[in-house]
Amino acid sequence: MTLKSKKDVDFNSTKDPYAQREAEKYENPIPSRELILQLIEHAGKPLRREEIAEAFSLEAEDQLEALRRRLRAMERDGQLLFNRGKKYCLVNNEDLIAGRIIGHADGFGFLKPDDGSDDLFLSPREMNPLLHNDRALVRVAGVDKKGRREGAVVEILQRNTHQIVGRLYKEDGFTYVVPDNKNIAQTVLVQKGGTGNAKQGQIVVAEIIDQPTQLRQPIGRIIEVMGEHMAPGMEIDMAIRSYELPNHWPDELLEEIKPLKNEVPESAKENRVDLRKTPLVTIDGEDARDFDDAVYCQKTPKGWKLLVAIADVSHYVQINSALDKEAQKRSTSVYFPEQVIPMLPEILSNGLCSLNPHVDRLCMVCELYINEEGQVTRSRFFDAVMSSHARLTYTEVAKMLVDGDKALAEKYKALMPHLQELYALYKVMRVSREKRGAMDFDTQETRIVFGAERKIEKIVPVVRNDAHKLIEEFMITANMAAARFLNSKKMPKLLRIHDGPSADKLLNLKTFLGELGLSLGGGAKPTPLDYMHLIESIKDRPDAHLIQTVLLRSMSQAVYSPELKGHFGLALEAYAHFTSPIRRYPDLLVHRAIRHCLQGKPVESFFYGVPDMVVLGEQCSANERRADDATRDVVSWLKCEYMMDKVGEEFPGIISAVTSFGFFVELAEIYVEGLVHISNLAQDYFHFDPTSHQLRGERTGINYRLGDSVRVRVVRVDLDEKKIDFELAQKQAAMDTKPKKRRRKK
């Protein structure tokens, strides 16, 4: 039977709604992903590639090759499954789930589904053929004792770990590498003759030659020896290799950017709104090097007009160019302490795309009209050319607007009226934000201060002042306007989505709050406003920090997706990232979608379809997590190095996390975290209560709870493991071991 004889549909006569988009991608267009999925669904059975080609009358060699690549990509992205009969079939989301693998040091792992549903637990046996960050197709095999869905691997879709960084060991005739990345539990066996000049105990880079299987560990060969000791800066080199962060520009890209100059050509400024005389200013941190946003505000009879000007990266980074491919591969800039791996080359990130003061720059502007109640009444987007009138810092702006610094106010006399309007608008919008229920947790960020030879001098808290909050509020408003604009145009887009708490996390949270005599409103579906009412009610309690921590941990992780799910934390129905295209690829995609609309082109001709956005959303989310993990690894190593000469010293601290094997303590004032292992506690048997976040002594009744103040002694620092071990100080331990008096039963 040929597919053409199927009664319900004739695919040769079906017009592909995305034909124009495909025509822009290929000289000889092929059917879109959407149409291929529709074909297999109508066929009602798996199809061979030849049958799919026949259904669409594809005969040219380049079309057949393009179809092969597209089907492989759809297989890799979990849209199709290539079965043992060498046929393509649809992936039923209820039975088969595609996602990314998250490994754990203890051998088990999780599948993080592409659809944003709850993670699936993978046993050590299921993890045998997998490595952290691989992509796989998994079926739901059951539910474990903890109520978690358990998965069984059906197919490995994509291998994403190609090299391992770690220490080399030679024992009993075997040579192997223990990975530095603790998400990878397997050691890498080194093939015979594959050690090169590497010696026992050295830090090496191993290239994986054979990926792991159900019966065997991964096999590799040494391609680089990094050294025996951690020299200054090596921690970043290790993170770059360990997480396979792209950090070299391809030759093709370097050739492509050769014609770029430091100045914007006059031809590029044509057909744009001229804002060079408008006093737009950038407000950033003292150590900022690239400036992607500038703001301006003026009073109107009904409120304010706010301009948020964003660097026009999409003008320079053309779709499918070498620049674009590398930016997509990186997805984000990675910020290590005192070092950055940028998403774009310096000529763009610090030059042409950076809104440096007193030079002409291309920008995309979000113009917002906001009323006296802080509500956006209308907005529009347009292309412009601007010249920043000043590069201001958060500290300077706070001194002028909050502290009334007269010397600074005199220095920026011409800008002061507009800065004052910015502050007036911020205060109104702040009230509107609180009414909406957008969350604003008082979390503590830190910054590492280095001395000579990259040795840490101190770790200091980052203080968020009103200038930080002002810029944050205006960026959120512009991002919200971008999402609304693209929704109104029905454009394929990448949104920033943030789900509310899952049922399990909500139950645990309410149990914990109940023990403290507190309650969270909203029943089974609390709103952000319910969260904020609770935060407001506890702000004067001594354990407010503890409660805020537990509230934060009940939240889901924000991800990129084309689905219109809203942003729970910001209490918004739609939210996109628009304001940082120099350092985030999703923002660049949003700029392209907006420009497509501004040029009056039809939706169908946009280069990206919804399936493309699904794939790009998963890639950008994964690379964002990769950057966070790499940065966290580097900071952990630096903090361990900082504590090396403090073994034996005592410090006050707060319990920051409680587990079944002990509790973590964050040291006061130096912001370093370490573990008090359960074996180092008083002579008692301790029970872990995950709901109330505490360890409870069986005999003594002593409790160690999240948020408790303790005094600890540093007993061990392990640079390789990036771990610090504490024990309770002698005075504290003696006090803890004192049995509690028991009340006599009547």
Residue, then its C-alpha position, 0 to 999 in steps of 0.5 A: m500500500t502506498l501512502k497516497s492511497k490513504k483515504d483521509v489525507d493526501f499529503n502531496s496536496t497538503k500545503d506545508p504551513y511552514a513552507q516559506r520558512e523551509a524555503e529560506k533554510y534550503e534551496n530545495p525545501i523539505p517538509s517541516r517537522e510539524l508536517i512529518l509528525q502529522l504524516i506519521e500520525h495519519a499513517g497510524k504506523p511506523l514508517r521507513r525513511e523511503e516511505i516518508a520521502e515517497a509521501f512528500s515526492l522527494e527525489a533530489e539527492d540534496q532533499l533526501e540527504a536533508l530529510r535524513r538529517r532532519l529525521r535524525a535530529m527529530e530522533r535526537d530531540g525525542q520527537l521520533l523513535f527509530n525502532r528495531g524495524k528501522k522505521y520512525c514512529l511517534v514518541n507517546n509522551e505518556d509512555l516514552i519521555a525524552g530528556r536530559i540525564i542528571g548524574h549523581a556521585d552515588g551512581f544513581g541519576f535522574l531524567k529531567p524531561d523536556d516537557g518540564s514534568d517531574d524528574l524520573f529516578l534512574s537506578p544505578r543499573e539504569m545509569n550504567p550506560l549513561l553519563h551526566n548530560d546525555r540525552a535519553l528516551v525513558r519509559v515509566a517503569g514504576v514508582d519507588k518507595k518515596g513516591r518518585r517515578e522510576g524510569a527505564v532507559v529505552e534509547i540513548l538519544q545523544r552523547n554529550t560527554h566527550q572528555i573527562v578531567g580528573r586525577l590519574y591512578k595506576e593500581d593492580g595493573f589498571t590505569y583509570v581517571v577519577p572524574d573531577n565532575k562529581n555528577i559522573a560516578q564512573t571512572v574512565l579506564v585508560q586503554k593500553g598505551g593511552t597514558g602518554n607521559a601522564k604519571q600517577g596522581q597527575i591532573v589529566v584530560a581524558e578523551i572518551i573513545d568508547q562510551p559506557t555500556q551496561l557491562r563496561q565503564p567508559i574507555g579513554r586515552i590521555i590527551e593532556v596533562m594539566g599538572e600535579h598541583m593546582a596552580p593559580g587559575m588552574e581551577i578555571d581551566m579544569a572547569i572549562r575542560s570538565y564541563e566542555l565549555p567552548n572557549h576558543w573561537p573557530d577560524e570561520l568565525l574569526e574570518e567572519i568578524k574581520p571586517l568589523k570596526n570599532e565604530v558603527p558604520e553610517s549605513a547601519k544607522e539609516n531607517r532608525v529612530d535617532l535617540r542620540k540626544t535623548p539622555l539615556v544612561t547605563i547603570d551597572g556594577e563597578d566591574a561591568r565590562d559590557f553594557d546591554d541596557a540603557v534607560y530614560c524616563q520622563k513625566t507625562p500628564k498620566g504617569w511616565k514614559l520609560l525607554v529601555a534601550i537594548a543593544d541590537v545584537s541581532h543586527y550583527v549576528q545573522i541567522n546561521s552565520a558562524l557567529d550565530k552557530e557559536a553563540q547558540k553552541r555557548s548559549t550564555s556567557v560564563y562568569f567565573p571570579e575575575q574571568v569571563i568566557p563570553m558568548l560573543p567575541e570581544i569586538l561585539s561584547n565589549g565593543l560594537c554591541s556594548l552601550n559604551p558612553h558617548v559613542d553611537r550604538l544600534c539598539m532595539v527600544c521598548e517604549l513603555y507608558i506607565n500610569e500613576e498606579g504603576q501599570v503599563t498602559r501601552s508599549r511598542f518596540f522600534d529600532a534606534v540609534m543612541s549614544s549613552h550620556a553616562r556610564l553610571t554605577y549602582t553605588e553612584v545612583a544610590k548615593m545621589l537618589v537615596d543618600g542625597d550626595k550633593a557632589l555627585a548630584e552636581k557632577y551629573k546635574a544635567l541627568m538628575p531630573h531624569l534620574q529622579e523620575l526613574y526613582a519616582l517611577y520605580k517606587v510606584m512600580r514597586v508598590s504595584r509589584e507587591k500588590r501583584g505578589a511578585m516574590d522578592f526573597d532577601t538572599q545573600e550573594t557574595r563576591i571573592v576579593f583576590g590578592a597577590e597570585r590569585k589568593i583569596e583575601k576575603i569573601v564579602p557580601v554583595v549589597r543590593n541597594d535601590a539602584h539595583k532594584l530599580i534597574e531590575e524592575f525596569m528590565i522585568t517590565a521590558n521582558m514582560a512587554a516583549a512576551r506580550f508583544l510576541n504572544s499577540k503576534k502568535m510568533p514562535k518564541l522562547l519564553r522564560i517559564h517558572d512553574g509553581p511548587s509540585a504537590d509533593k513539595l507543597l505538602n512537605l512545605k505545609t507540614f514544615l510550616g504547621e510545626l512552626g504554627l504557620s500556614l500558607g494560603g491558597g489551598a492546593k494551589p497557592t499563588p505568589l501573593d500567598y507566598m509574599h503574605l507569609i514572608e511579610s508575616i515572618k519578617d520580624r521572627p528570628d527564624a525568618h531566614l530559615i523559613q525563607t530558605v525552605l520557601l525558596r526550596s519549594m520552588s521549581q527551577a526556571v527554564y526556557s520553553p515556547e509553552l505559555k506557562g507563566h512565571f510563578g515567581l514574578a506572578l506574570e502570565a507571560y515572561a521572556h528574556f529580552t534585555s541581555p542579548i550580549r550574554r544570553y542566546p534566548d534574548l537574541l532569539v526574542h530580538r529576532a522574533i520582534r524584528h520579524c514582526l516589525q518588518g511586517k513579515p508573516v509568521e509562517s516565514f519566520f526562520y524558527g518554528v515551535p519545534d525549533m524553539v522546543v529544542l533551543g529551549e532545552q539546549c539553552s536551559a542545559n547550557e545555563r545549568r552547565a555554566d552555573d555548575a562550572t562556576r559553582d565548582v570553581v567557587s567551591w575550590l577557591k573557598c577550599e583553598y582559602m580554608m586550607d590554613k584555617v584547619g583547627e580554627e573555630f567559627p560561628g555559623i548557621i545550619s544551611a542544609v540538613t541531610s540523612f548523613g549530617f548537616f551543612v554549616e555556613l560560616a558567619e562573615i566568611y560565607v564558606e560552607g562545610l559538613v558536620h558528618i553525623s558520625n561527628l555528632a554526640q554519642d546518640y542515634f540521630h533520625f533525619d526528618p526531611t519535612s521539618h529539615q532536622l536531625r533528632g537525637e533518639r536518646t538525648g532529644i537534641n535537634y539540629r535544624l535548618g537555620d540553627s546557630v552553631r559553633v564549629r571547628v575546621v577539621r579537614v579540607d579536601l581540594d580534590e573533592k572540594k569539601i570542607d569537614f567541620e565538627l561541633a566545637q568542644k564547648q558546643a558539643a559538651m552542651d549538646t550531649k547534656p541529656k534533657k530532663r524528661r517530664r514524668k508521666k502522670 
